[in-house]
Amino acid sequence: MAALQRRRLLGVSGLSRTVRALSGMGCPLGSGLAEAAPPPKAPGEDLPSPSHDPHGKNEYDLLVIGGGSGGLACAKEAAQFGRQVAVLDYVEPSPQGTKWGLGGTCVNVGCIPKKLMHQAALLGSALKDAQHYGWNIAQPVHHTWSVMAQAVQNYVKSLNWGHRVQLQDKKVKYFNMKGSFSDPHTVRGLTKGGKETIVTAENIVIATGGRPKYPMHIAGALEYGITSDDLFWLKESPGKTLVVGASYVSLECAGFLTGIGLDTTVMMRSIPLRGFDQQMASLVTEHMESYGTKFLKRCFPTKVEKLESNRLQVTWKNTDLGTEETDSFDTVLWAVGRAPDTETLNLETVGVKTNSETGKIIVDASEATSVPHIYAVGDITEGRPELTPTAIAAGKLLAQRLFGQSSELMDYDNVPTTVFTPLEYGCVGLSEEAAVQCYGSDNIEMVCLRERAQRILGLHFIGPNAGEVIQGFALGIKCGATYPQLMKTVGIHPTCAEEITKLHITKRSGLDATVTGC
């Protein structure tokens, strides 16, 4: 086994935390909640159709299909080079009818609303702790979902408006239309009302991202369940909730639902946080359990039925016991993975190759697809991390290569990320499992190479503000930091982050890593 260290301690915050020198994937981004009023309706909603030149001259230097983080970043960067740029974006309502504005998953149904609701849950925990610091707060404290939801939704709408304004300022044409390829340089846009527009471009970037999957083989799943596309736009509390899945989306949502006082259960068929370091994943779920989230492990649902009381009765199988069990919930949230949003693009017509298993678009190191001048960035691309910052960086670099005489490629190695569970998990680099697979267990110590300079292969941290902690250390890892260099780094006391500078007990040593003092 690869040796590594973990530390448990009680810090100033009063929260237990674990540090481990040793990656995975999650969904980062910043916080900040404002009581923003819903923005006014954007002018120019019904944009005129551009003329189509039958003689072959393309109207735009760049057309981006998809108005999410990666697509918008690419479009705005290209416009700065004085190019004619257009963005074509359309949000297909979820099966439950939920829809939203410009900005993609992150802004509307991902990172931003998730982080804000995570913050709401942390504030609830702080209120409970406050009495131990002398604050007189009546217990128990109560949370009102509708107030939080309205504030979050207003803030998201202000971001939608901000994106529209930025496109207008940079003279990027915006089409609120669903796009599909007619030929390698031509895209057919269709409005909600059925109005057609033909757009031609010299270069086309596909950045349509992904949408949550529904387990269609489970009776009642589509009819009665919701996904993360719906949760953040609910006007009323979801109540007693069953979250199905063991992804970071599942655990993050279950975490903040528990944190605001809702009866929440996670049903997982196998391991939590697949692709992440599994020792850290176990610590995440153990902490969630200790703070009230229920877990149904090695279980999978078989049907969902609506009762006369309007509650949802879920039937599942317990694979350990070989039994069939049932319980009723107010809400069933599916968090069983995401699928690329390519169905209506008509990719096969123009010859854009996709992975037959995942449906994602195959790209090379320059984000180029199998068709010259057609590119793809973000969650829709095969083998890329599904993270907002990587999509933004890749989109900008692509525009610079196309129009700015740059040759710089996106570097997808050592990308940091954080899972915003109640006790956050931040990481950069390889997980222990990946490090052992790459280098062999005898060559790994604390997810550092044992020989030569002891280069750090991965760094993992569980604790408050894990994203803020890992962001700084990520620079060091990117620059090839070594274990001796980390040990020469003086920590800031008293902080959670300083524990990373004190990692000296390894798994291989068999010593107890429990911290008993400063």
C-alpha positions in Angstrom: 0.0 0.0 0.0 1.2 3.5 -0.7 2.0 5.3 2.5 0.4 8.5 3.3 -0.6 10.6 6.3 -3.8 12.0 7.6 -4.3 14.2 10.6 -7.4 14.8 12.7 -7.6 17.8 15.0 -10.0 20.2 16.6 -9.3 23.7 15.3 -10.4 27.2 16.2 -13.5 26.7 14.1 -14.6 23.8 16.3 -14.7 21.5 13.3 -12.9 18.2 12.8 -10.7 18.1 9.7 -8.4 15.8 7.9 -5.4 16.5 5.9 -3.6 14.1 3.6 -0.7 14.6 1.3 -1.6 12.8 -1.7 -7.1 13.7 -6.8 -10.2 13.5 -8.4 -12.8 15.9 -9.9 -15.5 18.2 -8.5 -17.1 21.6 -9.1 -15.4 24.7 -7.9 -16.3 28.4 -7.9 -16.8 31.4 -5.7 -19.5 32.5 -3.4 -21.3 35.7 -2.7 -25.1 36.2 -2.2 -26.8 39.5 -3.0 -30.5 40.4 -2.8 -30.5 41.3 -6.5 -33.8 42.2 -8.0 -34.8 40.2 -11.0 -33.2 41.8 -14.1 -35.3 43.5 -16.7 -36.1 41.6 -19.9 -33.1 41.8 -22.3 -33.6 44.1 -25.3 -33.3 42.5 -28.7 -34.7 39.1 -27.6 -36.0 38.5 -31.1 -32.9 39.2 -33.2 -33.1 39.6 -37.0 -31.9 36.8 -39.2 -28.5 37.5 -40.7 -28.3 37.3 -44.5 -27.0 34.0 -45.9 -24.6 34.4 -48.8 -25.3 31.5 -51.3 -21.9 32.2 -52.9 -20.0 30.8 -50.0 -18.8 33.8 -48.0 -19.3 33.1 -44.3 -20.9 35.8 -42.2 -18.9 35.1 -39.0 -15.3 34.3 -38.3 -16.5 32.3 -35.3 -19.8 30.7 -34.3 -20.1 29.2 -30.8 -22.9 26.8 -30.2 -23.6 26.8 -26.4 -23.7 29.8 -24.0 -22.1 28.2 -21.0 -18.8 29.0 -19.3 -16.5 27.6 -22.1 -18.5 28.9 -25.0 -18.9 32.4 -23.7 -15.2 32.7 -22.7 -14.2 31.6 -26.2 -16.6 34.0 -27.9 -15.6 37.0 -25.9 -11.9 36.3 -26.3 -12.3 36.0 -30.1 -14.3 39.3 -30.2 -11.3 41.1 -28.6 -9.3 40.3 -31.7 -11.8 42.3 -33.8 -13.5 39.2 -35.3 -17.1 38.8 -36.2 -18.5 36.4 -33.5 -21.9 34.9 -32.8 -23.2 32.7 -30.0 -26.2 30.5 -30.4 -27.7 29.2 -27.2 -31.0 27.5 -26.2 -32.0 25.9 -23.0 -34.3 22.9 -23.5 -36.6 22.7 -20.4 -36.0 19.8 -18.1 -38.6 17.0 -18.1 -40.2 18.8 -15.1 -40.4 22.0 -17.1 -37.5 23.9 -15.5 -35.7 26.5 -17.7 -33.2 29.2 -17.2 -31.2 31.9 -18.9 -27.8 32.5 -20.5 -24.7 31.2 -18.8 -24.8 27.4 -18.9 -24.9 24.8 -16.1 -22.4 26.5 -13.8 -24.3 29.8 -13.5 -27.8 28.4 -13.5 -28.0 24.9 -12.1 -24.5 24.1 -10.9 -21.6 25.7 -9.2 -23.2 29.1 -8.3 -26.6 28.1 -6.8 -24.9 25.0 -5.3 -22.3 27.1 -3.5 -24.8 29.6 -2.3 -27.0 26.8 -0.8 -23.9 25.2 0.7 -23.2 28.6 2.3 -26.8 28.7 3.7 -26.2 25.4 5.3 -22.8 26.5 6.8 -24.5 29.6 8.3 -27.0 27.3 10.0 -24.2 25.3 11.5 -22.6 28.5 12.7 -25.8 29.6 14.4 -25.8 26.3 16.4 -22.1 26.8 17.3 -22.6 30.5 18.2 -24.2 29.8 21.6 -20.9 28.2 22.7 -19.2 31.5 21.9 -21.5 33.6 24.0 -24.2 34.5 21.5 -27.8 34.3 22.8 -29.7 32.7 19.9 -33.0 30.9 20.5 -32.8 27.2 19.7 -33.9 25.5 17.6 -33.2 27.8 14.6 -35.5 27.4 11.6 -34.8 27.8 7.9 -37.2 29.1 5.2 -36.5 27.5 1.8 -38.6 30.0 -0.2 -36.6 33.0 1.1 -33.2 31.4 0.3 -34.4 30.1 -3.1 -35.7 33.5 -4.1 -32.5 35.2 -3.2 -30.4 32.6 -5.0 -32.6 32.7 -8.1 -32.5 36.5 -8.2 -28.7 36.4 -8.0 -28.5 33.9 -10.8 -30.8 36.0 -13.0 -28.5 39.0 -12.4 -25.7 36.9 -13.8 -27.8 35.9 -16.8 -28.3 39.6 -17.5 -24.6 40.3 -17.0 -23.6 37.8 -19.6 -26.1 39.4 -22.1 -24.6 42.8 -21.5 -21.0 41.5 -21.9 -21.8 40.0 -25.2 -23.5 43.2 -26.4 -20.5 45.3 -25.2 -18.1 43.1 -27.1 -20.3 43.2 -30.2 -20.9 39.4 -30.1 -24.3 38.6 -31.8 -26.5 36.4 -29.6 -29.1 34.0 -31.0 -31.5 32.5 -28.5 -32.0 29.4 -30.7 -31.4 25.7 -30.8 -28.7 24.9 -33.4 -28.1 21.9 -35.7 -25.5 21.5 -38.5 -26.6 21.7 -42.1 -23.1 21.4 -43.5 -19.6 21.9 -42.0 -19.9 25.7 -42.2 -23.6 26.2 -41.7 -25.8 25.9 -38.7 -29.6 26.0 -38.7 -31.1 27.9 -35.7 -34.6 27.4 -34.5 -36.4 29.6 -32.0 -38.9 28.4 -29.5 -41.7 29.6 -31.8 -40.3 27.7 -34.8 -38.6 30.6 -36.6 -35.6 29.5 -38.6 -32.3 31.3 -39.1 -29.3 30.1 -41.1 -25.9 31.1 -39.7 -22.6 30.5 -41.5 -19.1 30.7 -40.0 -15.5 30.1 -40.9 -14.9 28.4 -37.5 -17.4 26.7 -35.3 -17.0 25.8 -31.6 -19.4 23.3 -30.0 -19.8 24.0 -26.3 -23.2 22.6 -25.4 -22.2 20.9 -22.2 -24.2 18.1 -20.5 -27.5 17.5 -18.8 -28.4 15.1 -15.9 -29.3 11.5 -16.7 -32.5 9.9 -15.7 -32.5 6.1 -15.0 -35.1 5.4 -17.7 -35.2 1.7 -16.7 -36.8 2.5 -13.3 -40.6 2.8 -13.4 -41.7 6.3 -12.3 -38.2 7.8 -12.4 -38.9 10.3 -15.1 -42.5 11.0 -14.2 -41.9 11.7 -10.5 -38.2 12.4 -10.0 -36.2 15.6 -10.4 -32.5 16.4 -11.0 -30.1 19.2 -10.2 -31.6 21.0 -13.2 -34.8 21.5 -11.0 -33.6 21.5 -7.4 -32.2 25.1 -7.4 -35.4 26.5 -9.0 -37.9 25.0 -6.6 -40.0 27.7 -5.0 -41.0 25.4 -2.1 -38.9 23.2 0.2 -38.3 19.7 -1.3 -39.0 18.3 2.2 -38.0 14.7 3.0 -35.6 13.9 0.1 -34.0 10.8 -1.3 -30.9 11.5 -3.3 -30.0 8.6 -5.6 -26.3 8.4 -6.6 -22.9 8.7 -5.1 -21.4 11.4 -7.3 -20.2 14.8 -6.1 -23.5 16.3 -7.2 -25.3 13.8 -5.0 -23.2 14.3 -1.9 -23.1 18.1 -2.3 -26.9 18.4 -2.6 -27.5 15.9 0.2 -25.1 17.9 2.4 -26.7 21.2 2.1 -30.3 19.7 2.3 -29.3 18.1 5.6 -27.6 21.3 6.7 -30.8 23.4 6.3 -32.7 20.9 8.4 -34.3 18.5 5.9 -34.6 14.8 6.4 -32.2 13.6 3.7 -31.1 10.1 2.6 -28.4 9.1 0.0 -28.9 5.8 -1.8 -25.7 4.5 -3.4 -25.1 1.3 -5.3 -21.3 1.2 -5.0 -18.5 3.5 -3.9 -18.8 7.2 -3.2 -17.0 9.8 -5.4 -15.7 7.4 -8.0 -12.5 8.8 -9.5 -11.5 10.6 -6.3 -9.2 9.3 -3.7 -11.2 6.6 -1.9 -9.8 7.1 1.6 -10.8 10.8 1.4 -14.2 9.8 -0.1 -14.9 7.6 2.9 -14.0 10.4 5.3 -16.5 12.7 3.5 -19.4 10.3 3.8 -18.5 9.4 7.4 -18.6 13.1 8.4 -22.0 13.5 6.6 -23.4 10.5 8.4 -22.2 11.9 11.8 -24.0 15.2 11.0 -27.4 13.6 10.1 -27.4 12.5 6.5 -28.7 8.9 6.2 -27.0 6.5 3.8 -28.5 3.4 2.1 -25.4 1.6 1.0 -25.2 -1.1 -1.7 -28.9 -0.4 -2.6 -30.5 0.5 -5.9 -34.1 1.7 -6.6 -36.5 -0.4 -8.7 -39.6 1.8 -8.9 -41.1 5.1 -7.8 -44.9 5.4 -7.2 -47.1 8.3 -6.2 -49.3 7.8 -3.2 -52.7 9.4 -2.6 -51.0 11.7 -0.1 -48.8 13.0 -3.0 -45.7 11.5 -1.4 -43.5 9.3 -3.4 -43.0 5.6 -2.4 -39.7 4.3 -3.5 -38.9 0.6 -3.7 -35.3 -0.6 -3.7 -33.2 -3.7 -3.3 -30.5 -4.1 -0.7 -27.8 -6.2 -2.3 -26.1 -7.0 1.0 -29.2 -8.4 2.6 -30.9 -9.6 -0.5 -34.1 -7.9 0.6 -36.6 -5.5 -1.0 -37.4 -2.4 1.0 -39.7 0.7 0.7 -40.0 4.2 2.2 -41.9 7.3 1.2 -40.4 10.7 0.4 -41.5 14.2 -0.6 -38.8 14.4 -3.3 -36.6 12.0 -5.2 -33.5 13.6 -6.7 -31.6 11.7 -9.3 -27.9 12.3 -9.3 -26.7 9.3 -11.3 -24.4 11.1 -13.8 -24.5 13.5 -16.8 -24.8 13.0 -20.5 -23.4 15.2 -23.3 -26.0 17.5 -24.9 -25.5 16.5 -28.5 -28.8 14.9 -29.6 -30.0 17.8 -31.8 -26.7 19.0 -33.2 -26.8 16.6 -36.2 -23.1 15.8 -35.8 -23.2 12.7 -38.0 -24.2 14.8 -41.0 -20.9 16.8 -40.9 -18.7 13.9 -39.7 -17.9 15.0 -36.2 -16.8 11.8 -34.4 -18.0 11.0 -30.9 -17.2 8.2 -28.4 -19.8 5.5 -29.0 -20.0 4.7 -25.3 -20.1 8.2 -23.7 -21.5 10.2 -26.6 -18.8 12.9 -26.0 -17.0 14.6 -28.9 -13.5 13.3 -29.6 -10.9 16.2 -29.7 -7.2 16.4 -30.0 -4.8 18.5 -27.9 -5.9 21.7 -29.7 -9.6 21.0 -29.1 -10.1 20.2 -32.8 -12.7 17.6 -33.8 -12.5 15.2 -36.7 -13.7 18.0 -39.0 -11.3 20.8 -39.8 -12.5 24.2 -38.4 -15.0 22.6 -36.0 -13.8 22.5 -32.4 -15.3 21.6 -29.0 -14.6 22.6 -25.5 -16.0 21.9 -22.0 -18.1 19.1 -20.6 -19.0 17.8 -24.1 -15.5 16.8 -24.9 -14.1 13.3 -24.3 -11.5 12.8 -21.6 -11.6 16.3 -20.2 -12.4 17.2 -16.6 -16.0 18.5 -16.2 -15.0 21.7 -14.5 -15.9 25.3 -15.2 -12.4 26.8 -14.9 -10.9 24.3 -17.4 -13.7 25.0 -19.9 -13.1 28.8 -19.6 -9.3 28.4 -19.9 -9.6 26.0 -22.9 -12.1 28.4 -24.6 -9.9 31.4 -24.2 -6.8 29.6 -25.4 -8.6 28.2 -28.4 -9.7 31.7 -29.5 -6.1 32.9 -29.0 -4.8 30.1 -31.3 -7.4 30.8 -33.9 -7.1 34.6 -34.0 -4.2 35.7 -31.9 -1.2 33.8 -33.4 -0.8 31.8 -30.2 0.3 28.2 -30.1 -0.3 27.6 -26.4 -2.4 24.5 -25.6 -4.5 23.9 -22.6 -2.7 21.9 -19.9 -5.2 19.5 -18.2 -2.7 18.1 -15.7 -2.8 18.9 -12.0 -6.1 20.8 -12.2 -7.3 21.5 -8.6 -10.9 21.1 -7.6 -13.2 20.9 -4.5 -16.2 18.9 -3.5 -18.5 21.3 -1.5 -19.8 18.7 1.0 -20.5 20.0 4.6 -16.8 19.4 5.4 -15.2 20.3 2.1 -12.7 18.1 0.2 -10.1 19.8 -2.0 -7.5 18.1 -4.1 -5.0 18.5 -6.9 -3.0 15.9 -8.8 -3.3 12.1 -8.5 -5.3 10.1 -6.1 -3.4 7.4 -4.2 -5.1 4.7 -6.4 -4.0 6.5 -9.6 -0.5 7.1 -8.3 0.0 3.5 -7.4 -1.4 2.5 -10.8 1.0 4.9 -12.6 4.2 4.3 -10.5 3.7 1.2 -8.4 3.1 1.1 -4.7 6.8 0.6 -3.8 7.6 3.9 -5.5 5.0 6.0 -3.7 5.1 7.7 -0.2 2.4 10.2 0.8 1.6 10.4 -3.0 5.1 11.6 -3.6 7.7 9.8 -5.7 10.0 8.1 -3.2 13.1 8.5 -5.3 15.1 11.5 -6.5 13.5 14.8 -5.4 10.3 13.3 -4.1 8.1 15.2 -6.4 4.5 15.6 -5.0 2.1 13.7 -7.3 -1.1 14.7 -5.4 -2.4 16.7 -2.5 -5.7 16.1 -0.7 -7.3 18.1 2.1 -10.6 17.7 4.0 -11.6 20.6 6.1 -13.3 24.1 6.2 -12.6 26.2 3.2 -10.8 23.4 1.4 -11.1 25.2 -2.0 -9.3 28.2 -0.6 -6.6 26.0 0.9 -5.9 23.9 -2.2 -6.0 26.8 -4.6 -2.7 28.2 -3.3 -1.0 24.8 -3.0 -2.1 24.0 -6.6 0.5 26.6 -7.8 3.2 24.7 -6.1 2.1 21.4 -7.5 1.9 22.9 -11.0 5.5 24.2 -10.6 6.7 20.7 -9.6 6.9 21.1 -5.9 8.7 18.4 -3.9 8.2 17.0 -0.5 11.4 18.6 1.0 10.2 22.0 -0.3 6.8 21.5 1.3 8.6 20.7 4.6 10.6 23.9 4.4 7.4 25.9 4.0 6.5 27.7 7.2 2.8 27.4 8.1 0.5 30.2 9.2 -0.7 29.6 12.8 -3.4 28.9 13.8 -4.9 27.8 10.4 -6.2 24.6 8.9 -3.8 25.0 5.9 -0.7 24.9 8.1 -1.3 21.2 8.7 -0.2 20.5 5.1 3.2 21.9 6.0 3.5 19.4 8.9 2.9 16.1 7.1 5.6 13.8 8.3 3.9 10.5 9.4 3.3 8.1 6.6 0.9 5.2 6.2 3.9 2.9 5.7 5.3 3.9 9.1 2.3 2.6 10.9 2.5 5.5 13.4 -0.6 7.3 14.8 -1.1 10.6 13.0 -3.6 12.0 15.5 -2.7 15.6 16.5 -2.8 16.2 20.3 -1.6 19.8 20.5 -0.2 22.8 18.5 
